[in-house]
Amino acid sequence: MSIEVQQLNKQFQIHVRQAGWTDALRSLFKREYRLVEAVKDISFHIPSGEIVGFLGPNGAGKTTTIKMLAGLLHPTAGQIRVGGYVPFEQKAEFKKMMSLVMGQKSQLIWDIPPMETFLVNKAIYEIEERTFRQTLDELVELLELEPLLTKPTRSLSLGQRMKCELAAALLHRPKILFLDEPTIGLDVHTQEKVRQFIGKYNREHKTTILLTSHYMGDVTALCDRVLIINHGKLLYDGDLKVLTEKLTPYKLLELRLPDVPNIPWNTYGELVAVEEGKVTLRVPRERIPEVSAQFLQQFEVHDLNIEDPPMEEVITLAFQEGSHAS
Amino acid sequence: MLHKYVVLLRMKYVEMFAYQLATIVWMTGAMVQPLITMLVWMNIYPEQEEAFIFYFAVLIFVERMTSAWDVWELEREIREGTFSYQIVRPFHPIHWAIAENFVYKALFFVILLPVWGILAVFVPALRFQLSTLQVLLFLAALIVAAAIRFLFSYSFGLLGFWITKVTAVYGMFEAISLFLSGRIAPLSLLPPLIQKISLYLPFRYMIGFPIEIVTGSIQGTAVMYGFVGAMSWLLFFMIVLSLLWKAGLKKNQAVGG
């Protein structure tokens, strides 16, 4: 069940509203519109079973793209095939093999327990009793839902609700899953749980997953491949590691020493910070072995740490590159 | 299909009892306006007191059985973006609304009927004698009326794909409907020209028509013409709704992240 996107475009007509009394009044009679190109000529292919991260700042066009893939939005131009279907045709077979989770929106019925939504989904997606029980048991166990099933949705915490949202979206065993900010607003512990669950689910069920997130941790933990989008354009499609190496040809080298010697650190690399008992350097990738060997020989080093620069930095650089190119 | 409805009805039933108080307040609150209007007319024509009591009692019943709140729900769901989940599910969202209507109206029915029976013991004006045919025609007209009002309200709700505050426009139509549906006064009390116009507009078939059957103010061919009118509007709004649905989906901006 693959996803195939070719030269996808989406334009919106946005009603322009001016601030201020007279302008607000004027807009009652004369409406001004502005054409916004939310998605411009995006093409990519996601093979069956792959989990791909979709990155971009707010307003980059990620959600718009996902909404087109899920059949919610009608593309202005271009072609989409999701599991062989054209999403916007709204075929029941298409809807039964995919699922959408939006971190900011709830599909659970607000004033009654999540179990009620599960039962409604069971009927709507025509899930067999036995399959339903099996799937539900599995999800309840993996996501630790047992105590939540009978509480009204509105009384659940955000993290508890999100876990129930995931369960509601997976009951019909979709082959393709769109996750739009599934960990937004969650605490670090719950984020980690949700992340682990998504990874495990993908491995065990070979579900094709397209994931957007603001948290780099989600993407680095789950996806080898990323799509980077900004201002509606696809800037990068490929391996996350390759991107990191290409954009940040250095690593962060962290030394822990009892006494920090006063030496010209800049001969080894770019000095990032000197703290009490700790030095951080930005060292070109090819010089890492040589530099670390020298340190270990010359100083009494307690600990030596070599790390890739934080993903945030890589992505920021990717966005900058993209805007230079355009 | 039937199974899906059973599940939706059960869920809506559970949901309804989650808002017990709201449901009761809302049910009784809607009776205030017709009761006041009734008192006004009784004061103007004291000699016809009984007729007005009967008319407005039937009106309260018909109004509750045909009432439509879907425009408010749809507007909120489209504006807040939760409607997206209804679109991605493989079951038309209108079925959720129909199931909800069934559940609430069934509740009104089982509450209003015994209340009527008890009141009739004390208020002679509420006692009536109807032929079986009249009862059947009334029920048929009532179901068609509920369907027209529902489709009208739901179609308006779908306009939410284009306009953000559809309920404002809907409110205007409700105000017109107040006069032309027989809610402010029996249609027979309106000026002849307005009476004539009301025959060709949908509002009479949403409320007034079933009441006229029960009060006996229309008979024979008038009832038949009434059904022709009602069915035409029913068909009209069915077509309008399905066109709006198709066009609306294309227009949909699926707002919100």
Interface residues (C-beta under 8 A of the other chain):
Chain A: F12 T63 K67 A70 G71 L72 L73 H74 F88 Q90 A92 K95 K96 M98 S99 L100 M102 G103 Q104 K105 S106 Q107 I109 D111 I112 E116 L119 V120 N121 K122 A123 I124 Y125 P152 D180 E181
Chain B: H3 K4 V6 V7 L8 R10 M11 V14 E15 A18 Y19 G81 T82 S84 Y85 I87 V88 R89 P90 F91 L249 K250 N252 Q253 A254 G256 G257
